[in-house]
Amino acid sequence: MSQEFERRGSGEIISPVLSDTQRQLLTDERTPFGIRGHHVRMFACLLLGRDEYHNRETPAQTASLDARAYRRQQIAAQNNPNASPNADYWSDFIGDTVLERRRHQKDSKAMLSRFDNLAPDHPVKFGAVQDEICRTCIIGDHCTDSSTRYSYQSPTRIQRDTREVNKFIQATEALGLSDQLVVIQEMTDYADRHPEPVPAALTTADVFKDVIYKTYDPYWGSFKVR
């Protein structure tokens, strides 16, 4: 089983015996590359491709393919008041003008390139708070809005994020890599509700990518764990 750790404000760690990697993760002063649970598929598409043949994509390809898909969904939402997510979501995410959509695609490509070129031991935090994808949004209000303003269907994003984090932890355990992972607790950052504790997985870029390679299916958008 993965060991769970609590990082307190003083820096105190409650833990059993730590592996060298876990000690490094908990003392590393570099800012972790943040990935939100329900955003994992974008990174999986980069690493594995999005079809059943798993042809790896470049950052430019992933950003371009996503931009086209987003635009199709935006147009559909503009023509359907019952769409979920709705047109307001797409305006908040990728913008309403050609220049805004191009900027979003450019920023997404740059973000994916950073991920692709992370040092193998660079910390990656997989959790339920704003991440690198959120920072590419044209406005980004939906990232901290837990209401139904943007017409999200259930389960909520907190539930989706936590579900994906727990599946990632299970996948790491199944690969025998538990000693390369630290499960920490962080607080949600929604603007319209009180913070609440949720789990996050802290690991290295090398291990995160390895787990995705071996246990995630971007074609179906899910981890291959029960």
C-alpha positions as CSV (number, residue, x, y, z in Angstrom):
1,M,0.0,0.0,0.0
2,S,1.1,3.6,-0.6
3,Q,2.2,5.4,2.5
4,E,0.4,8.6,3.2
5,F,2.2,11.7,4.5
6,E,0.9,14.9,5.9
7,R,3.0,18.0,5.2
8,R,2.4,20.6,7.9
9,G,3.1,24.3,7.7
10,S,6.2,23.9,9.7
11,G,7.5,21.4,7.2
12,E,7.1,18.5,9.7
13,I,6.4,15.2,8.0
14,I,4.5,12.3,9.6
15,S,5.8,9.2,8.0
16,P,7.2,5.7,8.3
17,V,10.6,4.9,6.8
18,L,11.2,6.8,3.6
19,S,12.9,5.7,0.4
20,D,15.6,7.9,-1.1
21,T,13.2,9.1,-3.8
22,Q,10.5,10.0,-1.2
23,R,13.0,12.0,0.8
24,Q,14.0,13.8,-2.3
25,L,10.5,14.6,-3.3
26,L,9.7,16.0,0.2
27,T,12.8,18.2,0.3
28,D,13.0,19.2,-3.4
29,E,12.8,23.0,-3.7
30,R,11.8,23.0,-7.3
31,T,8.2,23.9,-8.0
32,P,6.3,20.7,-8.9
33,F,4.7,20.5,-12.4
34,G,1.0,20.4,-11.5
35,I,-1.5,18.2,-13.2
36,R,-5.2,18.1,-12.2
37,G,-6.8,14.7,-12.1
38,H,-9.4,15.3,-14.9
39,H,-6.7,16.8,-17.1
40,V,-4.6,13.7,-17.3
41,R,-5.8,12.6,-20.7
42,M,-4.1,15.6,-22.5
43,F,-0.7,14.5,-21.2
44,A,-1.5,10.9,-22.0
45,C,-2.3,11.9,-25.6
46,L,1.1,13.6,-25.8
47,L,2.9,10.5,-24.6
48,L,0.8,7.8,-26.2
49,G,-1.4,9.3,-28.9
50,R,-5.2,9.3,-28.9
51,D,-6.0,6.4,-31.1
52,E,-5.8,2.6,-30.6
53,Y,-2.4,2.5,-32.3
54,H,-0.8,4.7,-29.6
55,N,1.2,6.9,-32.0
56,R,3.0,9.4,-29.8
57,E,2.2,13.0,-30.5
58,T,4.4,16.1,-30.4
59,P,3.4,19.1,-28.2
60,A,2.5,21.0,-31.4
61,Q,0.3,18.1,-32.6
62,T,-1.4,17.7,-29.2
63,A,-2.1,21.4,-28.9
64,S,-3.4,21.5,-32.5
65,L,-5.7,18.5,-32.3
66,D,-7.1,19.7,-29.0
67,A,-7.7,23.2,-30.4
68,R,-9.7,21.7,-33.2
69,A,-11.7,19.6,-30.9
70,Y,-12.3,22.5,-28.5
71,R,-13.5,24.7,-31.4
72,R,-16.0,22.0,-32.6
73,Q,-17.4,21.7,-29.1
74,Q,-17.6,25.5,-28.7
75,I,-19.6,25.9,-31.9
76,A,-21.9,23.0,-30.8
77,A,-22.4,24.6,-27.4
78,Q,-23.2,28.0,-29.0
79,N,-25.9,26.3,-31.0
80,N,-27.3,24.3,-28.1
81,P,-28.4,26.1,-24.9
82,N,-28.5,22.8,-23.1
83,A,-24.9,21.8,-23.9
84,S,-22.6,20.8,-21.0
85,P,-20.2,22.4,-20.8
86,N,-22.0,25.4,-22.1
87,A,-20.9,28.3,-24.3
88,D,-19.8,30.4,-21.3
89,Y,-17.3,27.6,-20.4
90,W,-15.7,27.7,-23.8
91,S,-15.4,31.5,-23.8
92,D,-13.7,31.3,-20.4
93,F,-11.4,28.5,-21.5
94,I,-10.3,29.3,-25.1
95,G,-11.8,32.7,-25.7
96,D,-14.2,34.1,-28.3
97,T,-11.9,35.5,-31.0
98,V,-9.4,33.9,-33.4
99,L,-6.6,35.7,-31.7
100,E,-7.6,34.3,-28.3
101,R,-7.9,30.8,-29.6
102,R,-4.5,31.1,-31.3
103,R,-3.0,32.4,-28.0
104,H,-4.5,29.5,-26.1
105,Q,-3.1,27.0,-28.6
106,K,0.3,28.6,-28.4
107,D,0.3,28.6,-24.6
108,S,-0.8,24.9,-24.6
109,K,2.0,23.9,-26.9
110,A,4.5,25.7,-24.7
111,M,3.1,24.1,-21.5
112,L,3.2,20.6,-23.1
113,S,6.8,21.3,-24.3
114,R,7.8,22.1,-20.7
115,F,6.2,18.8,-19.5
116,D,7.9,16.9,-22.3
117,N,11.3,18.2,-21.4
118,L,11.1,17.9,-17.6
119,A,14.2,16.4,-16.0
120,P,13.5,12.8,-15.0
121,D,13.7,13.6,-11.3
122,H,11.6,16.8,-11.5
123,P,8.6,16.6,-9.1
124,V,5.2,16.2,-10.6
125,K,2.1,16.8,-8.4
126,F,-1.1,15.0,-9.6
127,G,-4.0,16.4,-7.6
128,A,-7.2,18.5,-7.5
129,V,-6.1,22.1,-7.6
130,Q,-5.3,24.5,-10.4
131,D,-2.6,23.2,-12.6
132,E,-0.5,24.1,-15.7
133,I,-3.5,23.6,-18.0
134,C,-5.6,26.0,-15.9
135,R,-2.9,28.6,-16.5
136,T,-3.4,28.5,-20.2
137,C,-7.0,29.5,-20.0
138,I,-8.0,32.8,-21.5
139,I,-9.9,33.8,-18.4
140,G,-10.0,30.7,-16.2
141,D,-12.9,31.5,-13.9
142,H,-14.3,28.0,-14.3
143,C,-11.2,26.5,-12.8
144,T,-12.2,27.8,-9.3
145,D,-16.0,27.7,-9.8
146,S,-17.7,24.6,-8.3
147,S,-21.3,25.7,-9.2
148,T,-23.4,24.7,-12.2
149,R,-22.7,28.0,-14.0
150,Y,-20.8,26.2,-16.7
151,S,-23.3,23.3,-16.8
152,Y,-21.1,20.5,-15.6
153,Q,-22.5,17.1,-15.4
154,S,-21.9,15.0,-12.3
155,P,-19.7,13.8,-10.8
156,T,-18.2,17.1,-9.7
157,R,-14.7,18.0,-10.6
158,I,-13.5,17.4,-7.1
159,Q,-14.9,13.9,-7.4
160,R,-13.4,13.4,-10.8
161,D,-10.0,14.7,-9.8
162,T,-9.9,12.6,-6.6
163,R,-11.0,9.5,-8.6
164,E,-8.2,9.9,-11.1
165,V,-5.6,10.5,-8.3
166,N,-6.7,7.4,-6.5
167,K,-6.5,5.4,-9.7
168,F,-3.0,6.7,-10.4
169,I,-2.0,5.7,-6.9
170,Q,-3.4,2.2,-7.5
171,A,-1.6,1.9,-10.8
172,T,1.6,3.0,-9.2
173,E,1.2,0.3,-6.5
174,A,0.4,-2.3,-9.2
175,L,3.7,-1.5,-10.9
176,G,5.6,-1.9,-7.7
177,L,6.5,1.8,-7.6
178,S,5.0,2.8,-4.3
179,D,8.4,3.8,-2.9
180,Q,8.6,6.3,-5.8
181,L,5.5,8.1,-4.7
182,V,4.4,10.3,-1.8
183,V,0.6,10.8,-1.1
184,I,0.1,14.2,0.4
185,Q,-2.9,16.2,1.5
186,E,-3.7,19.5,-0.1
187,M,-6.6,21.9,0.2
188,T,-9.0,22.6,-2.7
189,D,-8.8,26.2,-4.2
190,Y,-12.4,26.9,-5.3
191,A,-13.4,30.5,-4.9
192,D,-17.1,29.7,-4.1
193,R,-16.7,27.1,-1.4
194,H,-14.6,26.5,1.7
195,P,-11.3,24.6,1.2
196,E,-11.5,20.9,1.9
197,P,-8.7,18.3,2.1
198,V,-8.1,16.1,-0.9
199,P,-5.3,13.6,-1.7
200,A,-2.5,14.4,-4.2
201,A,0.2,12.2,-5.6
202,L,3.7,13.6,-5.6
203,T,6.2,11.7,-7.8
204,T,9.0,12.3,-10.3
205,A,8.4,13.2,-14.0
206,D,10.1,9.9,-14.9
207,V,7.7,7.8,-12.8
208,F,4.6,9.8,-13.7
209,K,5.3,9.2,-17.4
210,D,6.2,5.5,-16.8
211,V,2.8,4.9,-15.1
212,I,1.0,6.7,-17.9
213,Y,2.8,4.7,-20.5
214,K,2.0,1.4,-18.8
215,T,-1.4,1.8,-17.3
216,Y,-3.4,4.6,-19.1
217,D,-5.4,4.2,-22.2
218,P,-6.0,7.6,-23.9
219,Y,-8.3,6.1,-26.5
220,W,-10.8,5.3,-23.7
221,G,-9.6,8.1,-21.4
222,S,-9.0,5.9,-18.3
223,F,-6.4,4.1,-16.2
224,K,-6.4,0.3,-16.7
225,V,-7.0,-0.4,-13.0
226,R,-10.1,-1.6,-11.3
